[in-house]
Amino acid sequence: MNVININNCFNSLQQDEQSDIQTLRIVDGEPSFILAALKPKRKLGAHYHTKGQEIYHVLEGQGNMEIGILADGQVQWAENCVLNAGDVFTVLPNMVHRLSNTGETTLKLVFLTSPTHLNEDRFFIN
């Protein structure tokens, strides 16, 4: 058994090359367990995944998750969720989503997802 303290792992986050978010894969496999942090007033741009869902748990901070559907090359935004520490939510495949930190401190999350979600199965919307 491998026990990892996620609070200690936030010092090892890596900057995402395509967005403002920082991540660290803690457990590889299906699903993968990933830490994420978003600094105040930063965002993860609109994107979607075609495989598998994402299950999020907000550990600290405040944020906003917008959910939409891509139709004819345009996003039709359907839902706007305010997020606080302790919240758990799911993003389904092909749902366009964007995350922003609306608070004054770092937004810290963990999520379970397909191991492909951070690279080959992530499609950003301009």
C-alpha positions in Angstrom: 0.0 0.0 0.0 1.3 3.4 -0.9 0.0 6.3 1.3 0.4 9.8 -0.1 -0.4 13.0 1.8 -1.9 15.3 -0.8 -1.3 18.4 1.3 2.5 17.8 0.9 2.1 17.3 -2.8 0.9 20.8 -3.6 4.5 21.9 -3.4 5.3 19.7 -6.5 2.6 20.9 -8.9 3.6 21.4 -12.5 2.4 24.3 -14.7 0.1 23.2 -17.5 1.6 24.2 -20.8 -1.8 25.3 -22.3 -3.5 27.0 -19.4 -3.2 28.8 -16.0 -3.8 25.6 -14.0 -1.1 23.6 -12.2 -1.5 19.8 -11.8 0.1 16.7 -10.4 -0.9 13.1 -11.2 -0.8 11.3 -7.8 -2.2 8.0 -8.9 -1.8 6.7 -12.4 -4.2 4.3 -14.1 -7.9 4.2 -14.8 -9.0 6.4 -13.2 -6.1 8.7 -12.5 -6.2 10.8 -9.3 -4.9 14.3 -10.0 -4.3 17.4 -7.8 -4.9 20.8 -9.3 -4.5 24.4 -8.2 -5.6 27.6 -9.7 -4.2 30.9 -8.4 -6.5 33.8 -7.6 -8.2 35.5 -10.6 -6.8 32.8 -13.0 -8.8 30.4 -15.2 -8.7 27.1 -17.1 -10.1 27.9 -20.5 -13.1 26.3 -22.2 -12.4 22.7 -23.2 -13.9 19.2 -23.4 -12.9 15.6 -23.3 -14.5 12.8 -25.4 -13.7 9.8 -23.0 -14.8 9.3 -19.5 -16.1 11.7 -16.8 -14.3 13.9 -14.3 -15.2 13.8 -10.7 -14.0 16.8 -8.7 -13.7 17.6 -5.0 -12.9 21.2 -4.0 -10.4 21.2 -1.1 -9.9 24.9 -0.6 -10.9 28.2 -2.1 -13.7 29.5 -4.2 -14.4 29.2 -7.9 -16.8 29.0 -10.7 -17.4 26.2 -13.2 -19.3 26.9 -16.4 -20.8 24.0 -18.4 -21.9 24.1 -22.0 -22.5 22.2 -25.2 -20.6 22.7 -28.4 -23.0 23.1 -31.3 -22.1 24.3 -34.8 -18.7 25.4 -33.6 -20.1 27.7 -30.8 -20.5 27.0 -27.1 -24.0 27.3 -25.7 -23.4 27.9 -22.0 -26.0 26.1 -20.0 -24.9 26.1 -16.4 -22.8 28.3 -14.1 -21.9 26.7 -10.7 -20.4 28.6 -7.8 -17.8 26.3 -6.0 -16.7 26.3 -2.4 -14.5 24.1 -0.3 -16.2 20.7 0.2 -18.1 20.7 -3.0 -18.1 17.6 -5.2 -19.3 17.7 -8.9 -19.0 15.7 -12.1 -18.3 16.8 -15.7 -19.5 14.3 -18.3 -17.8 13.5 -21.6 -18.2 16.1 -24.4 -19.4 18.8 -21.9 -17.5 22.0 -22.5 -16.3 23.4 -19.2 -14.2 26.2 -17.9 -13.0 26.8 -14.4 -12.1 30.1 -12.8 -10.8 31.1 -9.4 -13.1 33.8 -8.0 -11.5 34.0 -4.6 -8.5 35.7 -3.0 -6.6 32.4 -2.3 -5.5 29.5 -4.4 -8.3 27.2 -5.5 -7.2 23.6 -4.7 -9.0 20.6 -6.1 -8.6 16.9 -6.6 -10.2 15.0 -9.4 -10.6 11.5 -10.8 -10.5 11.1 -14.5 -9.2 9.1 -17.5 -5.4 9.3 -17.7 -5.7 10.9 -21.2 -7.6 14.0 -20.0 -4.5 16.1 -19.5 -3.0 15.5 -22.8 -4.4 13.7 -25.9 -8.1 13.9 -24.9 -8.4 17.6 -24.1 -9.7 20.0 -26.7 -9.7 23.7 -26.1 -12.3 26.0 -27.5 -11.1 29.5 -28.7 
